[in-house]
Amino acid sequence: MKITFLGSGTSQGVPLIGCNCKVCLSTDEHDIRLRSSVMVQVDDQNIVVDSGPDFRQQMLRTGIKKLDALIFTHSHKDHIAGLDDIRGFNFVMKKPIEVYCTNKVLSQLKQEFYYIFDEIKYPGIPEITIHHIENNKKFIAGNIEVEPIEVMHMHMKVLGFRFNKFVYITDANFITDEEKEKIKGCEVLVLNALRREHHVSHFSLSEAIALVEELKPKQAYFTHISHQLGLHNEVEKELPPYIKLAYDGLEILI
């Protein structure tokens, strides 16, 4: 299994428009972060979690020619805005893209991308096949079993996902003990760590570190990072060896 971080930034990305802080002015590529997304590759299958506003750029950067599954964590704009750009895969693959999401996410997709769901299709619109994620039950995407993990994003339910020994969680600030059981035993855990200060809907750096220490994966990576966290290389020096900051383009083999 190969994991590629397509983006590791928060909803506004890094650098932030109009900001002159040292992170936003950094020339270190590790500090330039597109909106959060990952690609999971197993055998010849390409599975992407979330298609944010940078989806087109991320797909061009990977160079992949087919998309076997697109899975959504939740319906916020920075995670769904790029759905229209799956058209390129439709043209190349000559078939609809398999999309996995909850009914709540589907409802938002129907508002944001109403033309995809019209009975009379306009030529050239994205073509998708919806698969409902129901009651957090396991499902098969591509050729791999995926287990949903329900987390809270303030008052909003968001899904993280476990792909065998890899767990990906973004946009969370609380996880119940029951859902934590689904995470235990994984080799690689990805968590959001927005900034150092407390936040109402995201784990802070200290909260994310504490959760890693509780769950004890072999390795953890933090994502959904804002410019407020600090320079990548400076923050990494503060972390134990089993925790690293993710960055755009980072590849992991499991």
LUMFILUM-706672 format. One line per 2 residues: for each residue x, y, z of N, C-alpha, C. Coordinates in pm, 1 decimal, decimal comma, always signed. Atoms other than C-alpha are relative to their C-alpha. Layout:
# LUMFILUM-706672
X/Y/Z/X/Y/Z/X/Y/Z  ...
***
This chain:
# LUMFILUM-706672
+84,7/-119,4/+0,0/+0,0/+0,0/+0,0/+88,2/+124,3/+0,0  -73,1/-125,9/+7,9/+127,3/+344,4/-96,6/-95,3/+114,9/+31,5
+79,0/-116,1/-38,5/-4,6/+662,5/+62,7/+71,7/+125,0/-50,1  -55,7/-127,7/+45,0/+50,6/+1002,1/-101,4/-84,1/+113,4/+56,7
+70,0/-118,7/-49,3/-38,8/+1327,9/+71,9/-12,9/+98,8/-116,0  +26,3/-91,4/+110,2/-199,4/+1532,7/-203,1/-0,6/+144,6/+48,9
+1,7/-130,6/-63,7/-246,5/+1826,2/+33,0/+2,2/-18,1/+150,0  -13,5/+11,8/-145,9/-171,8/+1890,7/+399,6/-41,1/+128,3/+72,3
+34,8/-129,3/-57,1/-312,8/+2238,7/+455,8/-142,7/+8,5/+48,8  +133,8/-25,8/-49,7/-618,4/+2379,3/+625,9/-86,9/+59,1/-111,0
+99,9/-37,8/+100,5/-926,6/+2520,7/+451,0/+43,5/+114,2/-91,0  -46,5/-111,3/+81,9/-749,4/+2835,1/+326,2/+134,7/-26,1/-64,7
-130,8/+32,0/+54,7/-424,9/+2661,2/+236,6/+109,9/+83,9/+64,4  -116,9/-76,0/-45,0/-74,0/+2787,7/+309,8/+90,9/+18,8/-121,7
+21,5/-124,5/-73,8/+34,3/+3054,1/+224,5/-145,4/+48,0/-6,8  +132,4/-60,6/-8,4/-279,2/+3242,8/+324,1/-0,7/+130,2/-79,8
+9,7/-122,5/+79,7/-396,6/+3519,7/+91,3/+20,8/+123,7/+88,4  -21,2/-127,2/-67,6/-264,0/+3854,8/+206,0/+82,5/-3,9/+127,0
-72,8/+12,6/-125,8/-59,0/+3720,4/+496,7/+150,9/+16,8/-21,6  -144,1/-22,9/+7,4/+299,5/+3831,2/+559,0/+75,9/-64,2/+115,8
-70,9/+68,6/-108,5/+386,6/+3595,6/+846,0/+115,8/-81,3/-56,4  -120,7/+70,7/+45,9/+711,9/+3397,7/+831,1/-32,7/-132,2/-68,4
+38,1/+125,3/+64,6/+529,2/+3077,5/+734,9/-49,8/+26,8/-141,5  +56,2/-30,9/+131,5/+336,8/+3234,6/+448,3/+104,8/+56,2/-95,9
-107,9/-52,1/+84,1/+656,3/+3400,3/+320,9/+112,8/-101,7/-19,9  -105,8/+101,5/+7,6/+862,4/+3081,4/+356,6/+18,7/-50,3/-143,5
-30,6/+58,2/+130,7/+1036,2/+2948,5/+46,4/+22,6/-151,3/+8,9  -11,9/+144,9/-21,1/+1058,1/+2598,9/+195,9/-126,0/-67,9/-54,5
+114,5/+67,8/+60,7/+834,6/+2368,0/-8,9/-87,0/-70,9/+103,1  +77,7/+65,3/-104,7/+726,6/+2195,3/+312,1/-104,7/+93,0/+59,7
+93,6/-97,9/-55,8/+547,6/+2515,7/+413,2/-105,9/+44,7/-100,4  +100,0/-33,2/+101,9/+341,8/+2536,5/+92,8/-100,0/-115,2/-4,7
+95,1/+108,9/-22,8/+25,8/+2338,9/+159,5/-132,1/+23,3/-74,0  +132,4/+0,2/+61,3/-273,1/+2267,8/-63,9/-100,0/-58,0/+99,4
+103,1/+50,6/-90,1/-604,3/+2166,5/+91,8/+12,3/-152,0/+18,8  -30,9/+136,8/-42,9/-598,3/+1830,2/+273,0/-70,1/-107,5/-83,5
+49,8/+116,2/+74,5/-639,5/+1509,3/+76,1/+111,3/-103,9/-3,6  -99,3/+106,7/+17,5/-466,3/+1172,1/+43,7/-43,1/-94,5/-110,7
+27,0/+106,2/+97,7/-437,8/+904,3/-222,3/+54,4/-130,2/+54,9  -38,6/+133,4/-43,3/-427,8/+537,9/-127,3/+9,2/-87,6/-124,0
-19,8/+86,4/+115,6/-284,2/+301,6/-388,2/+30,0/-141,8/+46,0  -17,1/+141,4/-29,8/-319,0/-74,4/-358,7/-3,6/-75,5/-131,6
-13,0/+66,7/+129,8/-204,1/-290,5/-650,0/-14,0/+106,1/-108,9  +15,8/-98,7/+107,9/-333,9/-98,6/-953,9/-116,8/+94,3/+25,3
+115,9/-81,2/-34,4/-614,1/+82,4/-769,8/+41,8/+133,6/+61,3  -24,7/-134,3/-51,9/-609,8/+458,1/-703,6/-125,1/+50,2/+70,7
+113,0/-45,1/-80,9/-837,5/+574,8/-421,2/+36,8/+134,1/+62,2  -25,3/-133,7/-53,2/-859,3/+942,9/-325,6/-103,1/+33,4/+106,6
+89,5/-47,1/-106,4/-1005,9/+1079,4/-3,4/-9,9/+152,2/-10,0  +36,8/-142,0/+12,2/-1171,0/+1421,9/-61,0/+56,2/+64,8/-126,4
-39,6/-77,0/+119,0/-1160,5/+1644,2/-366,7/-25,9/+147,2/+27,9  +13,8/-140,4/-36,2/-1103,0/+1995,2/-241,3/+23,3/+93,0/-117,8
-18,0/-98,3/+107,2/-1050,3/+2316,7/-439,4/+125,7/-21,3/-83,7  -126,7/+21,6/+69,3/-699,1/+2202,3/-538,0/+6,3/-135,0/-71,0
+2,9/+137,1/+52,6/-808,9/+1863,5/-674,4/+66,1/-10,4/-137,7  -57,7/+6,2/+134,3/-718,2/+1937,8/-1037,5/+152,5/+6,5/+6,2
-144,8/-16,7/-13,4/-369,8/+2057,1/-944,3/+63,9/-122,9/+62,5  -52,9/+118,3/-68,0/-318,8/+1759,8/-714,2/+5,4/-119,9/-93,6
+2,6/+113,9/+92,5/-420,5/+1506,8/-979,7/+104,4/+15,1/-110,0  -102,9/-22,1/+101,4/-196,9/+1665,6/-1242,0/+139,0/-27,4/+56,5
-130,1/+20,1/-64,1/+91,2/+1652,7/-995,2/+31,0/-148,4/+17,5  -24,8/+143,3/-17,3/+45,4/+1279,1/-932,4/+27,0/-69,7/-133,2
-16,1/+61,6/+131,3/+26,2/+1198,4/-1302,2/-83,9/-123,9/-22,0  +81,1/+119,8/+17,9/-230,8/+922,0/-1249,3/-98,5/+19,1/-115,8
+88,4/-4,6/+116,1/-451,7/+834,5/-1548,1/-138,1/-57,2/+29,1  +131,6/+53,8/-34,1/-738,7/+666,2/-1366,3/-26,3/+18,0/+148,6
+43,6/-15,7/-138,9/-935,5/+714,5/-1047,4/-104,6/-107,6/+27,0  +88,8/+114,4/-24,0/-1095,8/+400,5/-906,6/-105,1/+28,1/+105,2
+99,4/-34,9/-101,5/-1274,4/+557,6/-609,5/+33,8/+135,7/+59,2  -11,4/-126,9/-69,8/-1335,8/+896,6/-452,1/-88,5/-9,8/+124,0
+71,1/+15,6/-126,7/-1434,0/+890,8/-82,9/-2,1/+134,1/+71,6  +12,0/-127,6/-69,4/-1565,1/+1190,6/+108,9/-8,9/-18,1/+151,1
+5,1/+0,1/-146,0/-1504,5/+1259,0/+476,4/-120,1/+78,4/+51,3  +112,6/-85,0/-38,7/-1765,6/+1536,8/+501,5/-22,9/+104,5/-108,5
+49,1/-85,7/+107,8/-1935,7/+1814,3/+309,0/+53,3/+142,3/-0,3  -52,8/-136,1/+2,9/-1730,8/+2124,4/+387,1/+69,7/+28,0/-133,2
-44,9/-41,0/+133,4/-1621,0/+2320,1/+81,0/+142,9/-42,6/-31,0  -140,2/+33,5/+25,6/-1249,6/+2252,5/+124,6/+22,6/-149,1/-19,8
-12,2/+144,5/+21,0/-1323,4/+1880,5/+89,7/-81,0/-50,6/-119,6  +83,5/+45,1/+112,6/-1577,0/+1868,9/-195,5/+9,9/+89,1/-123,6
+11,6/-102,0/+104,4/-1518,9/+2178,0/-413,0/+54,6/-41,6/-135,8  -62,0/+38,5/+126,3/-1310,9/+2000,7/-677,6/-68,6/-113,0/-74,5
+66,1/+116,4/+61,1/-1564,2/+1732,5/-768,2/-18,0/+16,0/-150,6  +23,2/-20,6/+143,2/-1632,3/+1890,1/-1109,7/+118,4/-47,8/-84,1
-119,1/+32,7/+77,4/-1274,7/+1814,3/-1214,6/+22,2/-149,0/-21,2  -11,4/+143,2/+33,9/-1331,2/+1439,4/-1218,2/-34,3/-24,1/-146,7
+33,5/+13,8/+142,1/-1449,9/+1503,3/-1575,9/+117,6/-51,2/-82,0  -117,3/+46,8/+73,8/-1094,8/+1449,9/-1693,7/+12,9/-150,8/+4,5
-5,2/+146,1/-11,7/-1104,5/+1094,1/-1560,3/-114,3/-65,2/-77,4  +110,8/+51,7/+80,7/-1446,5/+1041,7/-1718,9/+40,0/-11,4/-146,4
-38,9/-0,9/+141,6/-1302,5/+1135,2/-2059,3/+100,5/-110,5/-29,8  -105,9/+98,8/+22,1/-999,9/+909,0/-2021,6/-49,8/-141,9/+22,8
+43,8/+133,5/-37,8/-1169,0/+613,0/-1852,7/-128,7/-42,9/-71,6  +125,5/+24,0/+71,6/-1497,3/+646,4/-2046,9/-103,2/-73,4/+85,3
+100,4/+56,2/-89,9/-1706,6/+557,5/-1744,4/-15,6/+91,4/+121,0  +19,6/-81,2/-120,6/-1849,9/+715,0/-1427,6/+105,1/-32,4/+105,8
-91,1/+19,3/-112,5/-1631,1/+759,9/-1120,2/-80,4/-48,2/+120,1  +66,9/+55,6/-117,9/-1725,1/+558,1/-811,0/+22,6/+94,6/+118,3
-6,8/-96,8/-109,6/-1804,4/+800,8/-527,7/-67,7/-58,4/+123,5  +49,8/+55,9/-126,2/-1853,5/+692,7/-164,5/-20,7/+112,9/+99,7
+28,7/-108,2/-93,7/-2025,3/+922,6/+84,0/-126,0/-31,8/+80,2  +121,8/+13,0/-79,5/-2293,9/+953,8/+349,3/-113,8/+74,5/-68,8
+115,7/-70,9/+54,9/-2644,8/+1075,4/+272,9/+11,3/+149,9/+21,7  -15,1/-142,8/-28,0/-2560,3/+1408,9/+435,3/+93,6/+64,9/-100,2
-92,2/-53,0/+100,3/-2265,8/+1460,3/+203,3/-67,8/+3,8/-136,2  +69,4/+4,5/+128,6/-2475,4/+1354,5/-93,7/-97,5/+115,9/-14,1
+93,7/-111,9/+2,7/-2737,7/+1614,1/-4,1/+71,1/+129,9/-35,1  -76,2/-120,9/+29,1/-2470,7/+1885,2/-13,0/+53,0/-1,8/-142,5
-47,6/+10,4/+138,3/-2327,0/+1755,9/-341,1/-110,7/+36,9/-97,6  +113,1/-30,3/+87,5/-2672,9/+1784,0/-494,6/-29,4/+149,9/-4,5
+15,8/-145,6/+1,1/-2684,6/+2151,1/-393,6/+114,6/+68,4/-74,8  -116,5/-64,4/+58,5/-2331,4/+2240,5/-497,1/+17,6/-33,8/-148,0
-20,9/+49,2/+136,9/-2325,8/+2034,4/-816,9/-131,0/-55,5/-56,1  +135,0/+42,6/+37,6/-2695,6/+2019,5/-904,0/-5,4/-58,8/-140,8
+3,8/+40,4/+140,5/-2621,6/+1973,9/-1275,6/+43,9/-144,8/-20,2  -41,0/+140,5/+10,3/-2457,7/+1636,4/-1210,7/-120,4/-92,3/+15,1
+112,2/+85,9/-37,2/-2788,2/+1503,6/-1080,3/-128,2/+30,4/-79,6  +117,0/-29,2/+82,5/-3027,0/+1656,0/-1337,7/-41,7/-123,0/-80,0
+49,3/+111,8/+80,9/-3247,7/+1406,4/-1517,0/+44,7/+13,2/-144,8  -48,6/-24,9/+135,9/-3158,6/+1566,0/-1849,2/+142,9/+52,2/+10,9
-141,3/-31,3/-20,9/-2780,2/+1568,4/-1859,2/+53,4/+95,0/-106,7  -69,1/-90,4/+91,8/-2588,8/+1857,6/-2012,3/+127,8/-69,1/-47,1
-120,0/+68,9/+50,6/-2307,2/+1730,2/-2238,9/+127,2/+41,9/+72,8  -129,7/-27,0/-59,2/-1969,3/+1701,2/-2069,8/+1,6/+17,0/+150,2
+0,3/-14,3/-145,5/-2082,2/+1715,4/-1707,3/+66,6/-121,1/+65,4  -59,9/+114,6/-69,9/-1911,8/+1493,1/-1446,8/-98,4/-115,8/+11,1
+81,4/+120,5/-13,7/-2039,1/+1137,7/-1436,1/+49,2/-78,2/+120,9  -36,2/+72,0/-121,5/-2045,1/+960,7/-1100,9/-102,4/-108,2/+30,8
+88,6/+102,2/-55,9/-2191,2/+649,7/-942,0/+10,9/+9,6/+151,0  -1,0/-19,7/-144,4/-2290,3/+709,7/-581,3/-15,6/-132,5/+74,2
+12,1/+112,9/-92,3/-2232,4/+443,9/-314,8/-19,3/+59,2/+139,4  +32,0/-57,0/-129,9/-2391,7/+525,2/+18,9/+79,3/-68,6/+111,4
-62,2/+51,3/-122,4/-2187,2/+484,2/+337,4/-107,7/+6,0/+106,9  +113,5/+5,3/-91,6/-2454,7/+369,9/+580,0/+40,0/-57,2/+135,1
-20,0/+45,9/-137,9/-2435,1/+338,2/+958,3/+144,7/-37,4/+29,6  -144,1/+21,4/-21,6/-2055,0/+349,5/+944,1/+43,2/-143,7/-24,7
-35,5/+138,3/+33,1/-2045,3/+1,2/+794,9/+118,6/-3,9/-95,7  -112,6/+19,4/+89,8/-1734,5/-126,8/+620,6/-49,5/-13,2/-144,1
+34,8/+11,5/+141,3/-1733,8/-110,8/+240,4/+127,4/-27,4/-79,7  -112,5/+27,6/+88,4/-1511,6/-203,6/-51,8/+10,0/+113,0/-101,7
-26,7/-103,0/+99,9/-1359,5/+76,7/-259,8/+121,1/-45,6/-80,4  -105,7/+60,2/+79,7/-1145,6/-30,9/-550,9/+5,5/-147,7/+33,0
-9,4/+140,3/-41,8/-1020,3/-361,8/-418,4/+39,8/-12,1/+146,9  -42,1/+2,4/-139,8/-968,0/-270,5/-53,4/-117,7/+28,6/+91,8
+103,5/-24,3/-99,4/-1191,0/-285,9/+251,7/+30,1/+129,3/+74,9  -13,6/-128,5/-68,3/-1250,5/+52,9/+411,7/-94,3/+1,2/+120,0
+82,1/-8,1/-120,5/-1373,6/+98,9/+767,9/-17,3/+146,0/+41,1  +22,7/-137,3/-45,1/-1537,1/+433,4/+854,4/+23,4/+14,0/+149,8
-21,1/-34,1/-140,9/-1440,1/+596,6/+1184,2/-67,8/+135,0/+22,6  +75,1/-123,4/-21,1/-1685,6/+856,7/+1311,5/+68,7/+88,7/+103,0
-61,8/-98,0/-89,8/-1528,4/+1165,7/+1466,3/-87,2/+124,9/+0,7  +77,8/-122,4/-10,2/-1669,2/+1500,3/+1574,4/+85,3/+120,3/-39,6
-60,0/-125,1/+46,1/-1583,3/+1830,8/+1405,6/-86,9/+111,1/+59,0  +89,9/-79,6/-82,8/-1737,5/+2047,7/+1675,0/-132,3/-74,8/+9,6
+129,6/+67,7/-7,1/-2106,6/+1956,1/+1628,5/-28,0/-86,3/-123,5  +19,3/+69,0/+127,8/-2059,6/+1793,1/+1288,6/+66,9/-137,1/+1,2
-57,6/+133,7/+12,7/-2008,5/+1422,4/+1230,4/+81,0/-7,7/-129,0  -92,6/+14,1/+111,8/-1711,0/+1355,4/+1004,4/+51,5/-143,4/+0,2
-54,6/+135,0/+6,4/-1575,6/+1023,3/+881,9/+150,0/+2,0/-26,0  -135,7/+38,1/+31,5/-1217,7/+912,6/+907,8/-9,3/-139,3/-60,5
+4,4/+131,0/+64,2/-1120,3/+589,9/+732,9/+123,9/-82,7/+34,2  -110,4/+93,7/-20,2/-910,6/+284,6/+805,4/+13,4/-88,0/-123,2
-33,9/+86,0/+112,6/-744,2/+111,1/+511,1/+104,3/-99,1/+51,2  -90,1/+101,1/-54,8/-595,2/-204,1/+662,3/+78,3/+58,5/+117,2
-81,3/-48,6/-111,6/-305,8/-72,3/+876,1/+20,0/+151,3/-1,9  -11,5/-145,3/+14,1/-345,4/+291,1/+769,5/-131,6/+66,6/+39,2
+119,1/-74,4/-43,5/-588,6/+534,7/+938,0/+17,9/+147,2/-33,2  -2,2/-140,9/+39,8/-671,4/+880,1/+801,6/-116,4/+73,2/+64,6
+102,1/-80,2/-68,5/-858,1/+1133,3/+1017,3/+33,1/+146,8/-17,0  -17,1/-143,6/+13,9/-904,5/+1499,1/+938,0/-124,0/+70,7/+53,6
+111,9/-82,2/-46,9/-1126,2/+1779,3/+1071,0/-69,2/-60,6/+122,0  +55,7/+58,6/-122,2/-1174,4/+1634,6/+1417,5/+48,2/+77,7/+122,4
-45,2/-51,2/-129,7/-1164,9/+1763,8/+1771,8/-46,6/-88,9/+114,9  +41,4/+95,6/-102,3/-1322,1/+1467,6/+1954,8/-26,6/-134,8/-65,0
+25,0/+137,5/+45,0/-1329,0/+1089,4/+1911,8/-43,4/-80,8/+120,6  +50,0/+80,2/-112,1/-1533,4/+858,2/+2134,1/+90,8/-120,5/+23,2
-78,6/+120,0/-32,8/-1375,5/+560,5/+2307,7/-34,6/-115,0/-94,7  +42,7/+107,5/+90,9/-1580,1/+327,8/+2086,2/+67,9/+12,7/-135,7
-63,4/-19,0/+130,5/-1441,0/+479,9/+1767,5/+151,5/-11,9/+9,3  -143,8/+16,5/-18,6/-1089,1/+485,2/+1911,0/+42,0/-146,0/-13,2
-31,2/+143,1/+11,0/-1105,3/+105,5/+1924,9/+27,6/-39,8/-145,1  -20,3/+29,8/+141,8/-1121,0/+104,9/+1543,6/+137,7/+45,2/-47,9
-130,0/-54,7/+38,6/-794,1/+297,2/+1530,8/+115,0/-82,4/+56,1  -107,5/+70,4/-69,0/-592,3/+87,9/+1773,8/+55,2/-114,7/-84,4
-66,1/+106,9/+74,7/-339,7/-150,0/+1620,4/+44,9/+40,9/-138,9  -45,1/-42,6/+132,6/-278,9/+56,4/+1308,4/+149,9/+30,6/+3,6
-142,5/-31,7/+8,5/+76,4/+112,2/+1188,8/+22,6/+149,2/-20,9  -13,9/-142,4/+31,5/+27,9/+464,3/+1053,3/-132,7/+70,0/+25,9
+117,7/-80,3/-32,0/-216,2/+720,2/+1190,4/+23,0/+143,4/-45,7  -3,0/-140,1/+41,1/-287,9/+1057,0/+1030,6/-108,5/+74,2/+76,2
+93,3/-82,7/-75,4/-452,6/+1325,4/+1244,5/+16,1/+146,5/-40,7  -11,0/-144,0/+20,9/-534,2/+1690,4/+1197,0/+61,0/+66,8/+123,9
-60,5/-80,5/-107,6/-327,8/+1936,0/+1401,9/+9,0/+141,8/-53,5  +17,8/-129,3/+65,9/-439,7/+2284,2/+1306,0/+103,8/+103,4/+39,7
-86,3/-105,9/-50,7/-230,1/+2510,6/+1528,8/+38,0/-32,3/+144,1  -38,2/+23,2/-139,2/-79,3/+2540,4/+1876,6/-115,1/+34,1/+95,6
+108,1/-44,3/-88,0/-373,8/+2727,0/+2031,1/-122,3/-90,5/-14,5  +125,1/+76,9/+3,0/-701,9/+2556,1/+2119,9/-89,5/+51,4/-111,2
+94,4/-36,5/+105,6/-961,4/+2554,7/+1841,2/-131,6/-72,6/+25,9  +131,8/+55,6/-32,2/-1335,5/+2487,3/+1859,3/-32,7/-127,4/-77,9
+40,3/+114,2/+82,1/-1343,4/+2223,3/+1585,4/+115,6/-84,4/-52,5  -116,5/+77,1/+43,6/-988,8/+2094,7/+1527,4/+90,2/-30,1/+119,3
-102,2/+28,1/-100,4/-725,5/+1924,5/+1739,7/+111,0/+104,2/-10,7  -120,6/-82,2/-4,2/-447,0/+2157,0/+1847,5/+120,8/-94,8/-4,2
-120,1/+82,9/+4,1/-87,7/+2035,4/+1829,0/+11,6/-85,9/+125,0  -13,9/+76,9/-124,7/-79,5/+1930,8/+2196,7/-108,6/-106,2/+12,4
+109,2/+97,7/-6,0/-418,6/+1757,8/+2170,4/+25,6/-115,9/-94,2  -31,3/+106,2/+95,7/-308,7/+1563,9/+1862,9/+113,0/-88,9/+52,3
-110,0/+78,7/-56,7/+15,3/+1458,0/+2032,8/-52,2/-91,3/+110,9  +55,7/+79,8/-109,7/-178,0/+1339,2/+2339,1/-79,5/-118,3/-52,5
+79,5/+108,9/+56,5/-410,8/+1131,8/+2121,9/+90,0/-106,3/-61,5  -96,3/+96,5/+54,2/-119,0/+970,1/+1940,8/+60,2/-82,4/+112,7
-58,8/+71,6/-113,5/+37,5/+880,9/+2274,6/-98,4/-97,0/+62,5  +102,9/+90,0/-52,5/-292,6/+727,9/+2383,6/-21,2/-120,7/-91,7
+34,1/+106,0/+95,6/-351,5/+523,8/+2065,8/+120,4/-83,7/-41,5  -126,1/+71,9/+19,7/+13,8/+423,8/+2016,5/+15,8/-66,9/-137,5
-37,4/+56,5/+129,9/+48,3/+373,7/+1640,5/+152,0/-5,2/-11,1  -144,9/+1,9/+18,6/+396,8/+290,1/+1515,0/+50,4/+135,6/-48,3
-39,0/-130,0/+52,8/+406,4/+620,7/+1328,6/-124,1/+84,8/-18,7  +110,9/-93,2/+19,1/+183,3/+927,4/+1316,4/+46,5/+118,4/-83,2
-25,0/-120,2/+79,7/+161,2/+1220,1/+1075,9/-113,3/+98,0/+25,0  +101,5/-103,7/-19,7/-19,8/+1548,7/+1131,6/-25,5/+72,6/-131,4
+41,1/-66,6/+123,5/-214,7/+1718,3/+853,5/-102,3/+107,5/+33,1  +96,4/-110,5/-14,0/-473,0/+1994,5/+796,7/+62,4/+111,4/+84,7
-85,0/-92,6/-75,1/-206,9/+2238,0/+914,7/-20,5/+142,6/-49,5  +13,4/-141,2/+36,3/-251,3/+2615,7/+922,9/+134,8/+71,5/+14,1
-122,9/-78,8/-13,8/+13,4/+2886,2/+898,2/+28,2/+35,1/+145,7  -17,0/-33,7/-141,6/-42,2/+2943,0/+1271,1/+82,0/-104,2/+76,3
-76,4/+103,4/-69,8/+132,3/+2617,1/+1359,5/+148,1/+34,8/+7,0  -142,0/-35,0/+3,4/+473,3/+2749,0/+1258,9/+70,7/-63,1/-118,0
-79,9/+53,9/+109,3/+751,2/+2662,5/+1016,5/+16,1/-151,0/+14,8  -4,7/+146,7/+0,0/+758,3/+2294,5/+921,5/+124,3/-52,8/+71,5
-125,4/+53,4/-55,7/+1123,3/+2235,0/+1008,2/+17,1/+32,2/+147,5  -10,3/-35,6/-141,2/+1099,2/+2416,5/+1341,6/-93,5/-84,4/+85,9
+97,2/+80,4/-75,2/+787,3/+2230,1/+1455,6/+45,9/-144,7/+8,3  -43,7/+140,4/+0,6/+928,9/+1891,5/+1354,7/+107,3/-27,2/+104,7
-105,3/+18,6/-99,3/+1226,5/+1942,1/+1586,5/-55,9/-18,8/+140,9  +62,8/+11,5/-131,8/+985,1/+1957,0/+1881,0/-69,2/-134,9/+19,4
+81,1/+121,0/-5,1/+814,9/+1626,7/+1797,8/+84,6/-123,6/+28,9  -70,6/+127,4/-19,5/+911,1/+1276,3/+1914,1/+19,0/-69,6/-134,7
-31,9/+61,4/+129,3/+1053,5/+1049,6/+1641,3/-116,3/-75,3/-64,6  +113,7/+74,2/+56,0/+725,3/+860,7/+1600,4/-113,2/+91,8/-46,7
+97,5/-95,7/+51,3/+537,4/+1179,6/+1504,3/+70,7/+96,9/-94,5  -54,3/-93,5/+97,4/+604,4/+1389,1/+1194,3/-112,7/+85,9/-57,7
+96,3/-79,6/+74,2/+433,1/+1667,3/+1007,5/-6,6/-52,1/-143,0  +15,2/+34,1/+141,0/+289,7/+1562,6/+674,3/+32,7/+123,6/-83,0
-20,2/-110,1/+93,6/+370,3/+1773,7/+370,1/-47,1/-46,5/-137,5  +51,4/+33,6/+133,2/+241,3/+1787,9/+14,6/+102,5/-81,0/-77,9
-87,6/+87,5/+76,8/+386,5/+1507,0/-193,2/+65,2/-109,5/+80,6  -57,5/+105,4/-83,8/+495,7/+1294,8/+103,1/-59,5/-135,6/-37,8
+43,2/+135,9/+32,5/+478,1/+924,1/+15,7/+40,7/-95,7/+110,9  -22,7/+98,7/-104,7/+449,8/+640,1/+265,8/-31,3/-137,7/-57,1
+26,6/+138,8/+40,1/+477,4/+267,5/+195,8/-32,3/-82,5/+124,7  +38,7/+88,1/-110,3/+298,7/+22,6/+426,1/-8,8/-141,3/-53,6
***
